[in-house]
Amino acid sequence: MAIEHYFILSAILFCIGMTVIITKKNAIVVLMGVELILNAANINFIAVSQLDNIKLGGQFFALFVIVVAAAEAAVGLAIILKIYKYFSTTNLDEINQLKG
Amino acid sequence: METTLNDKLRDITSSLSYFQPEFVITIGIILILIAGLLAKSKKGPWVQALCLLILAITIFTDLRQWAILGENPQHLFLSMLGLDKGAVFWKLIFGTGTLLAVFMGFRGSEASNRQGEYHALMLSVVLGAHLLAMANNLLMVFISIELISISSYLLTSFGFNKNSTEAGVKYLLFGAAASGIMLFGMSWLYAFTGSLDFFQPQFAQMLMKVDTVPLAIGCFLVLGGILFKISAAPMHIWTPDVYTSAPTPVVAFFSVVPKLAGFALLVKWVIIINLFGLSPLNWSSILAVIAMLTITIGNFSALWQKNVKRMLAYSSIAHSGFLLVAMVAFSELAMHSLLFYAAVYLIMNIAAFIFVNYLERSYGYTNVDHYRGLIKASIPLSIMIIVIMISLAGLPPTGGFTAKLLIFTSLWESYSTKENSWMLYLMIFGLTNTVVSLFYYLRIPYYMIFKAPQDETPKNKNLFSFENFLGFIMVLALLLTFFKPDGLMRIINSVSFAF
């Protein structure tokens, strides 16, 4: 498979992720959109990494991204759980006490 | 293969001797977590004291690095990190800023059994900032930014109330999206160059072969992530909410450490994307537009604010804009004045938050309205607040004036050599905006002196605490940087930048 296919796939994933982040109202779904963007970047990293066989920088980058994404999801879900405790909803439109 | 492995191992072991501050912080995080568990049932600021001790040792080791480093940058850990005097200066700023923020203490309803977590998270932000100041590799940049961000999301919700959690979730979602976008930009740059070492000349040489449009998209995506961290114009939306609802010591900390860490990265990043001045895009003009937007949005939104912390949030956005002015000018002098401005900004912003915190705790004042007639309660307190506000506005006789003067001088110098008309617009814009900022900064002294107290004269409460003494020293430092800036300037001038 040519490397362009991977780039196109990752661009599509990025666009889907961006659309999800912008249009969806539920905080958890927005976090899912972020995961899509991170994985789009991962595909790019791994696809490019096959071009240099010695260094493997991209593959290691992808591994680190997976670890960081897990940490971010853990923190994110903890905060969203707190939000649910206070607001009884995870709809971002209804979480709007702070203004100005 | 064996020799290369041997070389790599030797490189790693020899790097360790330059890694002392980070080592101290890492061990400190573990110690504080243990101490937090042990001290849970005990009264007294044991964990805070331990955290201060660790930060003091960190600053000491940073100072030792400053002493032993020569002109040439050191490459550590297979050139993942690069240590030069500029990085050490940033690290000293981060250490000092955190030390002052930790002095402010963490009190509140749930504070007694959360001391360990709170201080451990503070230290992990400092660790991220230390690594970011040295990062020479895209992987290192990503990890340190995430280390700063994830700890910051948690610290934001440490108020343990409705507002603080809401600010936390907003910060989290914006921050996660911004770092995702930055990561995607990094993956493009990796695709263009096949290398993650962005500080190598080969990286820039590869970038020069790329077409303008993909190059612009890749650089803009990464720049977006950095602009989020420094809360500059299109990515500033999270700042006011977070600053209003997070605990005040955390806000003082946020306004200095993560923001200046973003600038430490931005300095390197702009050097790279300029491609030795051969970039098809004129980054000076682009940054000039961003700086103008940032200063204007910050200043004009601050005019309407009633809450003091929210006002200071917009003021810190405006200050990001002024720091960006140095990035636009982009010369040796501009970088030195950026470091000077950063040092003065650290002093005046933390001093402002120390007194805001004091008034919030002992009087319950949160709005500008509450400050009416404060001068009748305590004259020394009012004088100190007035000096800080004058310094934030950038008027003499304070360090804020010297810093702004230096930044705009360097911008003027760059304009006369490079003839970029955006620089002239930025200059005019910045100077008129300084006048606008007077309205909201001086509203606090105006309320304190000329308005009658709301119902009764506020009682004079005990002013003698360690924090207020610290604030007093910082006010003196602000005056000192106006009358004798040469001491600080001499230190900064020994920092050299590679262009």
Contacts between the chains, C-beta under 8 A, distances in Angstrom:
chain1	res1	chain2	res2	distance
A	7	B	191	7.3
A	10	B	187	7.4
A	14	B	184	5.6
A	17	B	180	7.2
A	21	B	173	7.9
A	21	B	177	5.2
A	27	B	169	6.1
A	27	B	173	6.6
A	30	B	173	5.4
A	30	B	177	7.8
A	31	B	173	7.4
A	31	B	176	6.8
A	33	B	177	7.7
A	34	B	173	7.9
A	34	B	176	4.4
A	34	B	177	5.8
A	34	B	180	5.0
A	37	B	177	7.4
A	37	B	180	3.6
A	37	B	181	6.8
A	37	B	183	7.3
A	37	B	184	6.0
A	38	B	180	5.4
A	38	B	183	6.2
A	40	B	184	6.1
A	40	B	187	7.9
A	41	B	180	7.3
A	41	B	183	4.3
A	41	B	184	4.6
A	41	B	186	7.1
A	41	B	187	4.2
A	42	B	187	7.8
A	44	B	184	7.5
A	44	B	187	3.5
A	44	B	188	7.0
A	44	B	190	7.2
A	44	B	191	6.0
A	45	B	187	5.2
A	45	B	190	6.2
A	47	B	191	7.8
A	48	B	187	7.5
A	48	B	190	5.5
A	48	B	191	4.7
A	48	B	194	6.7
A	51	B	194	6.2
A	52	B	194	5.6
A	55	B	195	8.0
A	57	B	139	7.3
A	57	B	190	7.5
A	57	B	195	7.3
A	57	B	196	4.7
A	58	B	190	6.0
A	58	B	196	7.9
A	60	B	139	7.1
A	61	B	138	7.4
A	61	B	139	5.2
A	61	B	142	7.6
A	61	B	190	7.4
A	61	B	196	6.8
A	64	B	139	6.2
A	64	B	142	7.2
A	64	B	143	6.2
A	65	B	142	7.3
A	65	B	183	6.6
A	68	B	142	7.4
A	68	B	143	6.9
A	68	B	146	4.8
A	68	B	150	7.9
A	71	B	146	7.5
A	71	B	150	5.8
A	72	B	146	7.0
A	72	B	150	5.9
A	72	B	176	5.8
A	75	B	150	5.4
A	75	B	153	5.6
A	75	B	154	6.1
A	75	B	172	7.0
A	76	B	153	7.7
A	76	B	172	5.4
A	76	B	173	8.0
A	76	B	176	6.6
A	79	B	153	6.5
A	79	B	154	7.8
A	79	B	157	5.8
A	79	B	165	6.7
A	79	B	168	4.9
A	79	B	169	5.3
A	79	B	172	5.5
A	80	B	169	6.4
A	82	B	157	6.4
A	82	B	165	4.7
A	82	B	168	7.4
A	83	B	165	5.6
A	83	B	166	7.0
A	83	B	169	5.1
A	86	B	162	4.6
A	86	B	165	5.6
A	86	B	166	7.7
A	87	B	162	7.5
A	87	B	166	7.8
A	92	B	173	7.6
A	95	B	166	5.4
A	95	B	169	6.6
A	95	B	170	8.0
A	96	B	166	8.0
A	97	B	162	6.6
A	97	B	163	6.0
A	97	B	166	5.7
A	98	B	163	6.1
A	98	B	166	5.9
A	98	B	167	6.4
A	98	B	170	7.8
A	98	B	240	7.8
A	98	B	241	4.4
A	98	B	244	6.2
A	98	B	245	6.3
A	100	B	240	7.0
A	100	B	304	7.6
A	100	B	305	6.6
A	100	B	306	7.9
A	100	B	307	7.5
A	100	B	310	6.2
